[in-house]
Amino acid sequence: MKKILVIEDNNLIRETVLELLESRGFEAVGAENGRVGIQLAIAEIPDLILSDVMMPELNGLEVFAALRSYPATASIPFIFMTATEMEKVLELKADGYLSKPCSVTEILRAIATQLEKPTISNPKYQKVTDNSPPSNLSKRAREQKSQFEIASLCSQ
């Protein structure tokens, strides 16, 4: 079961998203602000994070920066949800963006897109053992392959 962390200061939105995710078979964890979100992300190592931008304690941009700087959470797919800060959010290299208000279909599509991507993570913190044979590709070729895969996902 995939675990999703929802960081949202609005209780109604957070609880609604958590219920939606649980009804679709996800394990859903909620945080009421950025500080709690960081603590839960480090403790729980979720498969994906949905985060509001404008929040007390630490805003979503600060949460994103903090989690990207910590090796255990650096590769967790991160989707911003925002109503007003889209320009700031687009400047970051997050994995996805949702403009609030958004539909159930939009939320689930964004989540599915991220969870279906091949995992690129620090092996030290990888949750699943990779049993595929070692690649004979050079580091540069692997990076180009990853860039191609990302570009092809973005163009779909």
N, C-alpha and C positions, 0 to 999 in steps of 0.2 A: 504494500500500500504506500503510495507516494505521500510525503508529508509536505504541506504548504504552510508557510508562516505568513499571516496577514497582519501588517503593521498599519493601524488606522486609529486615529484618536476619536473619531465619531462612532459612539457605541452602536448606533442603529446600523450604520454601514458595515462596521466590523462584524457584528453578529449576523447580519444578513448574508455576507460573503462566507462566513464560517459555516453557516447552515447549508448554503448552496453547495459548498465544497464537500461537506460531509454527506450530503444527499447524493453526490456523484461518486462516492467511494474513496474520497481522499481523507487522510488524517489531517485535520486543520487545527492550527494553533494560532491564537490571537494575542497581539500586543497593543496596549493602549497608547503607547508613545515610542519615540525612537530609541530612548535609552533601554527600555524593556525589550524592544525589538532586537537590539544588538545582543543583549544578554541571552535571549531565547535562541537567536540564530547560532550563537557559539555553543550553547548547551545542547540544542536539539539537532543541529546540522540538517536543516530541512532540504528537500529536493528543489524547492522554488520559494521565492519571496515575492509577495505583493505588498507594495508600500505606498502609502500616501506621501505627499511631499510636504505640505504645510501641517506641522504638528508641534506640540510643546516638547520641552526637554531637548530633543535633537530632531531636526527636520529630516525628511527623507533623503535629501542630498548628502547630509552629514552621515546618515546611516549607511548609505551606499558607499561613500568614501571609506568609512571605518571598516565595513565588511570586506571591501576589495583589498584592503591592506593587511588583512589577517589571513594567513595561508589556508586555514581550515574552511573559511567561508568565501574565499576569493572567487571561486568558480561556480558558486550557486547562482542559477539563473535569477535575475532580479527584474521585476516588472514594476514600473512606476504607475501610480494612479493619481491623476491630478485634474483639477478643474481650472486652475489659473496659472500654473507655472510651467506650461508646456515648453516655452522657449528655453528656459534654464535646463529642463530635463533633456531636451533633444541634444544639448551640447555634450552630455555625458555619454559614455559608452555602455549604457544599460542594455539589457537583453530585450526589453519590450516597454511599451508605453500604452496606457489606456487613458482616454480623455473622459473625465466624469461629467455627467452621468454616463455610464456604459451599460449595455445590455448583458444579460446572462450569456448569450451567444458570444459576445465579444470577449468576455472574461474567459470563458471556457476555450475559445479558439486561441487566445493568447497563451494560456497555460499549456494547451496541447502542443502548440508550436514549439515552446521551450522544452517541454519534457520529451518530445520526439527527437530533438537534436542530439547528435552524438556527444557524449560527455568528454570534455577536455578538462582534466583536473590534475591536481597535484597527487601523484600516486600514493604519497604518504597518508593522505586524507581520503582516498577513494573509498566509497562505500561498497562497491561491487568489484570482485576480482575479475580482471580482464584475462580471459583464457584464449584470446586470439593469438595466432603465431606472431613472433616479433616481425616488425616491419623492416624491409630491406631498403626503404626509402631514406634518403639523406634528410637531415633536419630541415634544410631549405625546402625540399620537395614535400615533406609532411606539412610545413607551414603553408605552402602554396595550395596544397590539397585542402587544408582547413579553410583558407580564405575563399577558395572556390565553393566549398560546401556552404559556407555562410552566405556568400553572394547569391548562390542559387536558392537558398531558403528565403532570402529577402525579396527575390524577384517573383516569388510564387503568389 
